[in-house]
Amino acid sequence: MREFTEQEQVRREKAKALEEKGIKPFGDKINVTSNSKIIKDNHLEQSKEELEAIKDEVVIAGRIMTKRRNGKAGFFHIQDRYGQIQIYIRLDNVGEEAYELYKAADLGDIVGIEGYVFKTNTGELSVHATKFMHIVKALKPLPEKFHGLTDVEERFRRRYVDLIMNEDARNVAFARPKIIRTIQKYLDDLGYVEVETPILNPILGGAAARPFITHHNALDMPFYLRIATELPLKKLLVGGMDAVYEIGRIFRNEGVDRTHNPEFTSIELYKAYSDLEGMMEVAEGIVSSVCMEINDTYNITYRGKELDLKPPYKRAHMVDLIKEKTGVDFWKEMTLDEAKEIAKRHHVELEEHFGFGHIVNAFFEEFVEDTIVEPTFVYGHPIEISPLARKSEDPRYTERFELFIDGMEYGNAFTELNDPIDQYERFENQLKERELGNEEANEMDMDFVEALEYGMPPAGGMGIGIDRLVMLVTGCETVREVILFPHMRNKN
């Protein structure tokens, strides 16, 4: 049996009273003709006298956010998707029945207003109501105005309330689809084609990550929720679709922190006859275009740091950055034992499956990654952690980059490996790593190897995390701020 607070009980009694009057508490559609943005865009610059002469009639709807009444008249603010606008209501304009509805209305109720636009004596743009319509009764009270949802966990758990009370949350929610449309337009204009690939995959591949595993009853087969879209997209290059991208959900059964959520949105794109340099140019174009679209400038402040996202971005080899920070030179030829000894001297933790390249990457993560502030393409990743990237002139390293901004990775790109013999050997090495305990290693994907045997053009490929990009350009410091419904632990 549910228990209600005193306020919740009163609101339920008001809902019953509406029904007794023949008014639906959770009513029907109305023909809305305007909103707070249109009204402000059209009339904010007009004088009180001009508005009185025009008497622009509107029908608007929204949620009551403030309310004050003085006898036979009152002011209240309603909120729609664009913000708030003030309503002025008088008994002699709307009639006794409608005015009684207004008097009984609570904060949070959704109402409709017919009226005309005017300015008050204090100059506030408002709507003078000629008709007041109840639409929906809110059975729960809104959080107190000046504090809102102060519990951060509750903000994300009850996002719908957060969006009502928090203008910043609404701005981010509306910015996110705008960012995605900007990316789509940028790539479409370059001749890329947006495609869709399977979310359920029988083989684990395309990235180094722990998967979610499910079971298909009709096929009686285990499947992985995809950890990347890379392999099917590259098969499309084999098939002749020479510039493709996909924006979609990715699932990784890993930790949750400030920058990680178990399901997230990424874009992966692949371009035939391109390479690492080509992907750098596309990355610069995407990041800078999105920043300009949302902020009207390339210069932003993020986590207290001034950042300039105007291209070109700095380029630096991973080994050079490690040498700069630690003095260790991984360009030198050395045995695995020698590399392990250097790691021990620098207190870098080693795992059972670590080869030379894993140690290089561990040095980068320990001593370099967090120190990068300005947008930087870090390239030349070791082959052991890049099973799908082409080798560079030094075969220990690959033609791969990650884009870092303020210590966070935003993009990952390769000159794609299109040699089926090399790819088969890389997959075999990944299987050996799995046997040594690397749960993130790829499985053998023979269908992908066979696709390469038909011939895949030389290509550049890249993945960019949409959630982190939204964080960057909207100034949010946690991924939960930019995902409308992030995953949360159950309440105790």
C-alpha positions in Angstrom: 0.0 0.0 0.0 1.5 3.3 -1.1 1.7 6.1 1.5 1.4 9.7 0.5 2.6 12.9 2.0 0.1 15.6 3.0 0.8 17.6 -0.1 0.4 14.5 -2.4 -2.9 13.7 -0.7 -4.2 17.2 -1.2 -3.2 17.1 -4.9 -5.1 13.8 -5.4 -8.2 15.4 -3.8 -7.9 18.3 -6.2 -7.7 15.8 -9.1 -11.0 14.3 -7.9 -12.5 17.7 -7.6 -11.6 18.4 -11.2 -13.3 15.2 -12.3 -16.4 16.1 -10.4 -16.5 19.4 -12.4 -16.3 17.4 -15.7 -12.6 18.4 -16.2 -10.1 15.7 -17.1 -7.2 15.9 -14.6 -4.9 14.5 -17.2 -6.5 16.2 -20.2 -6.5 16.4 -23.9 -4.5 18.2 -26.6 -4.7 21.9 -27.3 -3.7 23.7 -30.5 -0.5 25.5 -29.3 0.4 28.3 -31.7 3.5 29.8 -29.9 6.1 29.3 -27.2 8.3 31.4 -25.0 11.1 31.6 -27.5 8.9 32.8 -30.4 7.3 35.4 -28.2 10.6 36.7 -27.0 12.2 36.7 -30.4 9.3 38.5 -32.0 8.4 41.0 -29.3 11.3 41.6 -26.8 12.5 44.7 -28.6 9.0 46.2 -29.0 7.7 49.0 -26.7 4.8 48.7 -24.4 2.8 51.0 -26.6 3.6 49.0 -29.8 2.5 45.7 -28.1 -0.8 47.3 -27.0 -1.5 48.4 -30.6 -0.7 45.0 -32.0 -2.2 42.7 -29.4 -0.6 39.6 -30.8 -2.8 36.7 -29.9 -1.1 33.4 -28.8 -2.0 30.0 -27.5 0.8 28.6 -25.3 1.2 25.7 -22.8 3.6 24.9 -20.1 4.2 23.9 -16.5 3.5 26.4 -13.7 6.8 27.3 -12.0 5.9 30.4 -9.9 2.5 31.8 -8.8 1.5 34.8 -6.9 -2.1 36.1 -6.5 -3.6 39.3 -5.2 -7.3 39.2 -4.9 -8.9 39.1 -8.4 -5.7 39.1 -10.3 -2.4 37.2 -10.3 0.9 36.6 -12.0 2.5 33.2 -12.7 5.3 31.8 -14.9 4.9 28.8 -17.1 7.9 26.8 -18.5 8.1 25.2 -21.9 11.1 23.6 -23.7 12.7 27.1 -24.3 12.3 28.6 -20.9 9.8 30.6 -18.8 7.4 33.4 -19.6 5.1 35.4 -17.3 1.3 35.2 -17.5 -1.0 37.8 -16.1 -4.6 36.7 -15.3 -7.6 38.6 -14.1 -11.0 37.4 -13.0 -12.9 39.8 -15.2 -10.9 38.6 -18.3 -11.1 34.8 -17.9 -14.4 34.4 -16.0 -15.1 33.0 -12.6 -14.8 29.3 -13.5 -11.4 29.7 -15.1 -10.2 31.9 -12.3 -11.2 29.3 -9.7 -9.1 26.8 -11.7 -6.2 29.1 -11.6 -6.6 29.6 -7.8 -6.7 25.9 -7.2 -3.7 25.2 -9.5 -0.4 24.0 -7.9 3.2 24.5 -8.9 4.0 21.8 -11.4 0.6 21.7 -13.0 0.5 21.9 -16.8 -1.8 24.5 -18.2 -2.8 26.2 -21.5 -3.2 29.9 -22.0 -4.9 31.9 -24.7 -4.1 35.6 -24.6 -2.1 38.5 -26.1 1.5 39.6 -25.6 2.1 42.8 -23.6 4.7 44.3 -21.3 4.1 45.1 -17.6 4.8 48.4 -16.0 8.2 47.0 -15.0 8.9 46.1 -18.7 8.6 42.3 -18.4 7.4 40.7 -21.5 4.2 38.7 -20.6 1.0 37.2 -21.9 -2.3 38.7 -20.8 -4.6 35.7 -20.4 -8.1 35.7 -21.9 -8.5 32.0 -21.3 -7.1 29.6 -18.7 -7.1 25.9 -19.4 -6.2 23.1 -17.1 -4.3 20.3 -18.9 -2.5 18.0 -16.4 -2.6 17.8 -12.6 0.8 17.2 -11.0 0.3 14.7 -8.2 3.8 15.2 -6.8 5.1 18.6 -5.7 8.2 20.1 -7.4 11.4 20.3 -5.3 11.8 23.6 -3.4 12.7 26.4 -5.9 16.1 27.5 -4.6 17.5 24.1 -3.9 16.0 21.8 -6.6 17.4 18.3 -6.5 20.5 18.8 -4.3 21.3 15.1 -4.2 23.4 14.5 -7.3 22.4 10.8 -7.4 18.7 11.8 -7.3 19.3 14.2 -10.1 20.4 11.5 -12.4 18.0 8.9 -11.0 15.0 11.2 -11.5 16.2 13.0 -14.7 12.7 14.1 -15.5 12.6 16.3 -12.3 16.1 17.5 -13.0 15.1 18.7 -16.5 12.1 20.6 -14.9 14.2 22.3 -12.3 17.6 22.7 -13.8 18.1 25.0 -16.8 21.7 23.8 -17.4 20.5 20.2 -17.6 17.9 21.2 -20.2 20.5 23.1 -22.2 22.7 20.0 -22.4 19.8 17.8 -23.3 19.0 20.0 -26.3 22.6 20.5 -27.2 23.3 16.8 -27.6 21.1 16.1 -30.6 22.4 19.4 -32.1 25.9 18.1 -31.8 25.0 14.8 -33.5 23.3 16.7 -36.3 26.4 18.8 -36.8 28.6 15.8 -37.0 26.3 14.1 -39.5 26.2 17.2 -41.7 30.0 17.6 -41.6 30.5 14.0 -42.7 27.6 14.0 -45.2 29.2 17.0 -46.9 32.5 15.1 -47.2 30.7 12.3 -49.0 30.4 9.8 -46.2 27.3 7.6 -46.0 25.6 6.8 -42.6 24.9 3.1 -42.1 23.7 0.7 -39.4 25.4 -2.5 -38.3 24.4 -5.2 -35.8 24.4 -4.6 -32.0 24.4 -8.4 -31.3 27.7 -10.1 -32.5 28.7 -13.7 -32.3 32.4 -12.8 -32.1 34.1 -10.3 -29.8 36.2 -7.8 -31.7 36.9 -4.3 -32.8 38.3 -3.0 -29.5 39.9 -4.1 -26.3 37.0 -4.2 -23.8 35.0 -6.6 -21.6 31.6 -7.4 -23.2 28.1 -7.9 -22.1 27.0 -11.5 -23.0 23.5 -12.5 -23.9 21.7 -15.5 -25.4 19.6 -15.7 -28.6 16.9 -18.3 -27.9 15.8 -19.1 -31.4 19.3 -19.6 -32.7 20.4 -21.1 -29.4 23.6 -19.1 -29.6 25.5 -16.8 -27.2 26.0 -13.2 -28.5 28.0 -10.2 -27.4 26.6 -6.7 -27.2 29.0 -4.9 -29.5 32.0 -3.2 -28.0 32.8 -1.4 -31.3 31.4 -1.1 -34.9 34.8 -1.4 -36.5 34.8 -4.8 -38.2 31.4 -4.7 -40.0 32.1 -1.2 -41.2 35.4 -2.3 -42.7 33.6 -5.1 -44.4 31.6 -2.4 -46.1 34.8 -0.9 -47.5 35.5 -4.4 -49.0 32.1 -4.3 -50.6 32.7 -0.9 -52.3 31.1 1.5 -49.9 34.2 3.7 -49.7 33.2 6.2 -47.1 30.9 5.1 -44.2 30.1 6.1 -40.7 27.8 4.9 -37.9 26.6 6.8 -34.8 25.3 4.3 -32.3 25.3 2.7 -28.9 28.3 0.7 -27.7 28.3 -1.6 -24.6 31.2 -2.4 -22.4 31.0 -4.3 -19.2 33.5 -2.3 -17.2 33.7 0.3 -14.4 31.6 3.4 -14.0 33.3 6.6 -13.2 33.5 10.3 -14.2 34.1 9.5 -17.9 32.7 6.0 -18.3 29.2 4.6 -18.6 28.5 0.9 -19.5 26.6 2.0 -22.5 27.7 5.0 -24.5 27.4 6.6 -27.9 30.3 6.7 -30.4 30.8 7.5 -34.0 33.1 5.3 -36.1 34.0 6.3 -39.7 36.1 4.7 -42.4 37.4 6.2 -45.6 39.0 4.2 -48.4 42.4 5.5 -49.8 42.9 7.7 -46.7 45.3 7.2 -43.8 46.2 8.5 -40.3 46.8 12.0 -41.6 43.4 12.1 -43.3 41.7 11.0 -40.0 43.5 13.8 -38.2 42.0 16.3 -40.5 38.5 14.9 -40.1 38.9 14.8 -36.3 39.9 18.4 -36.3 36.9 19.3 -38.5 34.4 17.4 -36.3 35.6 18.8 -32.9 36.0 22.4 -34.1 32.7 22.4 -36.0 30.8 21.1 -33.0 32.5 23.6 -30.7 31.7 26.5 -33.0 28.0 25.4 -33.4 27.4 25.2 -29.7 29.6 28.0 -28.4 30.1 30.4 -31.4 33.8 30.3 -30.6 36.7 27.9 -30.7 37.9 29.2 -27.3 36.3 27.5 -24.3 37.0 27.1 -20.6 36.9 23.5 -19.4 37.6 22.3 -15.9 39.3 25.7 -15.2 41.6 25.5 -18.2 41.5 27.7 -21.3 41.3 25.6 -24.4 41.6 26.6 -28.1 39.9 24.0 -30.3 40.7 25.7 -33.6 42.8 23.5 -35.9 45.5 22.5 -36.4 46.2 20.4 -33.3 49.6 19.3 -32.0 51.0 16.0 -33.1 53.4 14.0 -31.0 54.7 10.4 -31.0 53.9 8.4 -27.8 57.6 7.3 -27.4 58.8 10.9 -27.6 56.3 12.1 -25.0 57.4 9.3 -22.6 61.0 10.3 -23.1 60.2 13.9 -22.5 58.5 13.1 -19.2 60.6 10.3 -17.8 63.9 10.2 -19.7 63.1 6.6 -20.8 63.8 6.0 -24.5 61.7 3.2 -25.9 63.1 3.9 -29.4 66.1 1.9 -28.3 66.2 -1.8 -29.1 65.7 -3.8 -25.8 64.6 -7.2 -24.7 61.3 -7.8 -22.8 63.3 -8.5 -19.6 65.1 -5.1 -20.0 61.8 -3.3 -20.5 60.4 -5.0 -17.4 63.4 -4.0 -15.3 62.9 -0.3 -16.4 59.2 -0.6 -15.5 60.1 -1.9 -12.0 62.5 1.0 -11.4 59.7 3.4 -12.3 57.2 1.5 -10.1 55.0 0.7 -13.1 52.7 -2.3 -12.4 53.1 -5.2 -14.8 50.5 -7.9 -15.7 51.0 -11.5 -16.7 50.3 -10.9 -20.4 52.5 -7.8 -20.8 54.8 -7.7 -23.7 57.1 -4.8 -24.7 54.3 -2.7 -26.1 52.1 -3.1 -23.1 54.9 -1.7 -21.0 55.3 1.3 -23.3 51.6 2.0 -23.1 51.7 1.7 -19.3 54.4 4.3 -19.1 52.3 6.6 -21.2 49.2 6.1 -19.1 51.2 6.6 -15.8 53.4 9.6 -16.7 52.0 11.4 -19.7 48.3 11.1 -20.3 47.1 13.4 -17.5 49.6 16.1 -18.4 48.2 16.8 -21.9 46.1 19.9 -21.9 46.0 21.4 -25.4 44.4 19.2 -28.2 47.1 16.7 -29.1 47.2 13.7 -31.5 49.3 11.1 -29.8 50.4 8.6 -32.4 52.6 5.5 -32.8 50.9 3.1 -30.4 52.7 -0.3 -29.8 51.5 -3.2 -32.0 50.5 -5.3 -29.0 47.6 -2.9 -28.1 46.7 -2.1 -31.7 45.7 -5.4 -33.4 43.8 -3.7 -36.2 46.3 -0.9 -37.1 48.9 -1.0 -39.8 52.6 -1.3 -38.7 54.8 1.8 -38.9 58.4 1.8 -40.2 59.5 0.6 -36.8 57.4 -2.7 -36.7 57.1 -2.4 -32.9 54.7 0.5 -33.4 51.6 1.2 -35.5 50.0 4.0 -37.5 47.5 4.8 -34.8 46.6 8.0 -32.9 44.5 9.0 -30.0 43.2 12.5 -29.6 43.7 13.9 -26.1 42.4 17.1 -24.6 42.9 18.0 -21.0 44.0 14.5 -20.1 41.0 12.8 -21.6 40.9 10.7 -24.8 38.3 11.8 -27.4 39.2 9.9 -30.5 41.1 6.8 -31.6 42.2 6.3 -35.2 44.3 4.0 -37.4 45.7 3.6 -40.8 43.8 0.4 -41.2 45.4 -2.9 -41.5 44.3 -4.5 -44.8 46.8 -7.3 -45.0 44.8 -10.5 -44.3 47.9 -12.6 -43.5 49.1 -10.0 -40.9 45.6 -9.7 -39.5 45.3 -13.4 -39.0 48.6 -13.5 -37.1 47.4 -10.5 -35.0 44.2 -12.4 -34.0 46.3 -15.4 -33.1 48.4 -13.3 -30.8 45.2 -11.9 -29.2 44.1 -15.5 -28.5 47.4 -16.1 -26.7 46.9 -13.0 -24.6 43.4 -14.3 -23.6 45.0 -17.5 -22.4 47.3 -15.4 -20.3 44.4 -13.6 -18.6 43.7 -10.6 -20.8 39.9 -10.5 -20.8 39.9 -7.5 -23.2 41.8 -9.3 -26.0 40.0 -9.9 -29.4 38.7 -13.3 -30.6 39.6 -14.8 -33.9 37.2 -13.4 -36.6 37.6 -15.6 -39.6 34.8 -13.9 -41.5 36.7 -10.6 -41.2 39.9 -12.2 -42.3 38.2 -13.7 -45.3 36.7 -10.3 -46.2 40.2 -8.9 -46.2 41.2 -11.7 -48.6 38.9 -10.3 -51.2 40.8 -7.1 -50.9 40.1 -4.0 -48.8 41.4 -0.6 -50.1 44.0 1.2 -48.0 41.9 3.2 -45.5 41.8 5.5 -42.5 39.4 4.8 -39.7 38.4 6.6 -36.5 36.2 6.4 -33.5 35.1 9.4 -31.4 33.2 9.3 -28.1 30.1 11.4 -28.5 29.4 11.6 -24.8 32.9 13.0 -24.0 32.6 15.5 -26.9 29.3 16.7 -25.5 30.9 17.0 -22.1 33.7 19.1 -23.5 31.7 21.6 -25.5 28.9 22.0 -22.9 31.3 22.3 -19.9 30.1 19.2 -18.1 32.6 17.4 -15.9 30.9 14.0 -15.6 29.5 11.7 -18.3 26.3 11.3 -16.3 25.5 15.0 -17.0 25.3 14.4 -20.7 23.5 11.0 -20.8 19.8 11.5 -20.1 19.4 8.2 -18.3 22.8 7.0 -16.9 23.0 3.6 -15.2 22.7 3.8 -11.4 23.1 1.4 -8.5 19.9 0.2 -7.0 18.8 2.1 -3.9 19.4 0.2 -0.7 
